[in-house]
Amino acid sequence: MISGTCLCGVLRYELDGPLRGLLHCHCSRCRKHHGAPFASFTRVAEHQLRWLSGQDQLIEGPAAGRTRRSCQGCGAVAPVELGEEQLVPAGNLQGELGLSGGEHMFAGSRPEWHVLADGLPQHEAAPPGWTAEAERPTVPGGPLPLMEGVVPGSCLCGAVTFAMSGAPARWMQCHCSRCRRARSAAHGSNMFYPAAQFSWRSGRELVRSYRPPEAARFTTSFCSLCGGAAPTERENVPFVLVPAALLDTSPGGRPDAYIFVASKAEWFTVPDDMPQFAELPPR
């Protein structure tokens, strides 16, 4: 038996095996929905998924060929029907999945800072038999004008927009269990910008945040309209956490390191030679 849960525990479901492989999607909508460099899904037949709780606690966001759903308590991505199958985010599953590897889809849409070096099969666009097309998220009313050197970002539906200047103080690819469940993905990619370099442009009032009761520092944020990831501000903390997947242009550079690798998903292999730390890096 394989169980699935969101970060706050409101959404709970069970899967009967076998699971139908892994698909790692790099389209811009998946990246903005999850707030991660890519989304990893497995598929099951409709009768293989049983909801235990939370179906009445879902945000149903904008679609591009398929519905997108999130938990309204913590923003984690929820399973969704795709044709006669259920598409299930692997980052929220617990138990022995019996999965490894997989294949990359819409790899032509990946951001330039994300390297694919794991040797898995890659599809520039949709893999054979895929029914939904990639579609780039749009900002209502068109993109907002920005000054040179300023990097814009937005949520999945475009209601939440923001901008950063300069370089982040740190940029970490995080494998901790909270990031995996909050992002419903293999790992997060978190940029930490000094507050003075960050500004909201629209939709700040739409952002919700969730902090697990047992967490001293961890907080995740999401747009209450679409359920897509959003930047996180914390009281008395001089940095804003920005999921790199939300950026609308390249920030330049690459992440600094993988962290909490000791907690990584058993189905994921770290693909490149970026520095790795079992937990936090030394200060």
C-alpha positions in Angstrom: 0.0 0.0 0.0 1.3 3.5 -1.0 -0.1 6.5 0.8 -0.1 10.1 -0.2 -0.5 13.3 1.8 0.0 17.1 1.4 2.2 19.0 3.8 -0.5 20.0 6.2 -2.2 16.6 6.2 -5.6 17.7 5.0 -5.3 15.8 1.7 -4.9 12.0 2.2 -5.2 9.2 -0.3 -4.0 5.6 -1.0 -2.7 3.9 -4.1 -2.8 0.3 -5.1 0.2 -0.7 -7.3 1.6 -1.2 -9.7 2.5 2.4 -10.5 2.9 3.3 -14.2 6.4 4.8 -14.2 7.7 8.3 -13.7 7.3 11.4 -15.9 9.3 14.5 -15.1 7.6 17.5 -16.6 9.6 20.7 -17.3 6.8 22.8 -18.9 6.4 26.3 -17.4 2.9 25.7 -16.0 4.1 22.7 -14.0 7.1 24.6 -12.8 4.9 27.5 -11.6 2.3 25.3 -10.1 4.8 23.3 -8.1 7.3 26.0 -7.5 10.0 23.5 -8.5 12.5 23.0 -11.4 10.3 20.2 -12.7 7.3 18.2 -11.6 7.5 14.4 -11.2 4.3 12.3 -11.7 3.3 8.7 -11.6 0.1 7.3 -13.1 -2.5 4.8 -11.9 -5.8 3.7 -13.2 -8.8 5.5 -11.7 -9.8 2.5 -9.5 -6.2 2.4 -8.0 -6.6 5.7 -6.1 -8.8 6.0 -3.0 -9.4 9.4 -1.4 -9.4 9.3 2.4 -9.9 13.0 3.1 -9.6 16.5 1.7 -11.4 16.3 -1.6 -13.6 19.2 -0.4 -10.5 21.3 0.4 -9.1 21.7 -3.1 -8.2 24.8 -5.1 -8.9 24.2 -8.8 -6.6 26.4 -10.8 -6.3 27.4 -14.4 -5.8 24.6 -16.9 -3.9 24.0 -20.1 -5.4 20.8 -21.5 -6.0 19.5 -18.0 -7.3 20.5 -14.5 -4.8 21.5 -11.8 -5.6 21.1 -8.2 -3.9 22.1 -4.9 -4.6 21.9 -1.2 -6.1 25.2 0.1 -4.4 24.7 3.4 -0.7 24.4 2.3 -0.7 24.7 -1.5 0.6 21.2 -2.2 -0.4 19.7 -5.6 -3.2 17.1 -5.6 -3.8 14.1 -7.8 -6.0 14.8 -10.8 -7.8 12.9 -13.5 -6.1 12.7 -16.9 -8.3 10.8 -19.3 -8.9 7.3 -17.8 -5.9 7.7 -15.4 -5.0 9.5 -12.3 -1.9 11.7 -12.4 -0.3 11.7 -9.0 2.6 13.9 -7.8 5.4 11.6 -6.7 6.8 14.1 -4.1 3.7 13.5 -1.8 3.9 9.7 -1.8 5.2 7.6 1.1 6.2 3.9 1.0 8.1 1.7 -1.4 7.1 3.0 -4.8 9.2 0.5 -6.8 10.1 3.3 -9.2 13.3 4.7 -10.5 14.5 6.7 -13.5 11.6 7.7 -15.7 11.7 10.1 -18.6 11.7 13.9 -19.1 8.9 15.6 -21.0 8.8 19.2 -22.3 12.5 19.3 -21.7 12.7 22.1 -24.3 11.0 24.4 -21.9 13.4 23.9 -19.0 15.1 27.0 -17.6 18.7 27.5 -18.7 19.9 27.2 -15.1 18.6 23.7 -14.7 20.9 21.0 -16.1 19.7 17.6 -17.3 22.6 15.2 -16.9 21.0 12.0 -15.6 21.0 10.1 -18.8 17.2 9.5 -18.8 15.2 9.7 -22.0 14.2 13.2 -22.9 11.3 14.5 -25.0 11.6 18.1 -26.2 7.8 18.4 -26.1 5.1 15.8 -25.3 6.0 12.1 -25.1 4.1 9.7 -27.3 0.4 9.3 -26.2 0.4 12.4 -24.0 -2.9 14.3 -24.4 -2.2 17.7 -22.9 0.0 20.4 -24.5 2.5 22.7 -22.7 1.3 26.3 -22.5 3.2 29.2 -21.1 1.4 31.0 -18.3 0.4 34.6 -19.1 0.1 37.7 -16.9 -3.4 39.3 -17.2 -3.1 42.4 -19.2 0.3 41.5 -20.6 3.8 41.7 -19.0 4.6 44.6 -16.8 7.4 46.9 -17.8 10.6 46.4 -15.9 14.0 48.2 -15.7 17.1 46.6 -16.9 18.7 44.3 -14.3 15.4 43.5 -12.7 14.1 39.9 -12.8 10.2 39.5 -12.9 8.3 36.6 -11.5 4.7 35.5 -11.2 2.4 32.7 -10.0 0.6 30.2 -12.2 -2.4 32.4 -12.9 -0.4 35.6 -13.1 -2.4 37.4 -10.3 0.6 37.5 -8.0 3.6 39.3 -9.5 6.9 40.5 -8.1 10.4 41.5 -9.0 14.0 41.2 -7.8 17.2 43.1 -8.5 20.7 41.9 -8.2 21.8 38.4 -7.2 20.3 36.2 -4.4 22.3 35.8 -1.2 21.9 32.0 -1.5 20.3 29.6 -4.0 19.7 26.1 -2.8 18.2 22.9 -4.3 16.6 21.4 -1.2 15.7 17.8 -0.7 14.2 18.0 2.8 10.9 16.1 3.3 9.0 19.4 3.9 10.2 20.9 0.6 9.3 17.7 -1.3 5.8 17.6 0.2 5.2 21.4 -0.1 6.4 21.4 -3.7 5.0 18.0 -4.6 8.3 17.4 -6.4 11.7 15.8 -6.2 13.1 18.9 -4.6 12.7 22.6 -4.2 15.0 25.3 -5.7 14.9 28.2 -3.3 16.5 31.6 -3.8 17.0 33.8 -0.8 16.9 37.5 -1.7 17.6 40.4 0.7 14.3 42.1 1.4 15.7 45.4 0.0 16.1 43.6 -3.4 12.6 42.3 -3.6 9.3 44.1 -4.4 5.7 43.0 -4.8 4.0 44.3 -8.0 0.5 42.8 -7.6 -1.5 40.2 -5.6 0.4 40.3 -2.3 -3.0 40.1 -0.6 -3.8 36.8 -2.4 -0.8 35.0 -0.9 -1.4 32.5 1.8 1.3 30.9 3.9 1.5 27.7 5.9 4.0 26.7 8.6 3.9 23.2 10.0 3.3 23.4 13.8 6.5 21.5 14.6 8.7 23.6 12.3 11.0 26.3 13.7 11.7 28.1 10.4 10.0 26.3 7.5 7.1 28.2 5.8 5.6 27.7 2.4 3.4 30.2 0.4 1.0 30.0 -2.5 -1.6 31.9 -4.5 -5.1 31.5 -3.1 -6.6 31.7 -6.6 -4.6 29.2 -8.5 -2.8 27.2 -5.8 0.6 27.9 -7.5 3.7 28.6 -5.5 4.5 32.2 -4.3 7.4 33.9 -2.5 7.6 33.6 1.3 8.1 36.5 3.7 8.7 35.8 7.4 8.4 38.3 10.2 11.7 39.6 11.4 13.6 37.7 8.7 15.6 40.0 6.3 15.3 37.6 3.4 12.5 36.7 1.0 12.4 33.0 -0.2 11.6 33.0 -3.9 11.0 29.6 -5.7 13.3 29.9 -8.8 10.7 28.2 -10.9 8.5 31.3 -10.7 10.9 33.6 -12.5 9.8 34.9 -15.9 13.3 35.6 -17.2 16.7 34.1 -16.5 18.3 35.4 -13.3 21.8 34.5 -14.5 24.0 32.0 -12.7 23.1 28.6 -11.3 22.1 27.2 -7.8 24.9 27.0 -5.2 24.3 23.4 -3.9 22.0 20.5 -3.1 21.1 20.4 0.5 19.4 17.8 2.8 20.5 15.2 0.3 20.3 12.6 3.1 16.5 13.1 3.0 16.1 12.9 -0.8 13.4 10.7 -2.5 14.5 7.2 -3.1 13.4 7.4 -6.7 15.5 10.4 -7.5 19.2 10.4 -8.4 21.2 13.7 -8.1 22.2 14.3 -11.7 25.2 16.6 -11.7 28.4 17.6 -9.9 27.0 20.6 -8.0 28.1 20.5 -4.3 26.0 18.3 -2.1 25.4 18.5 1.7 23.7 15.8 3.8 21.9 18.5 5.7 22.6 22.3 5.8 25.9 23.6 4.4 28.4 25.0 6.8 28.0 28.7 7.5 
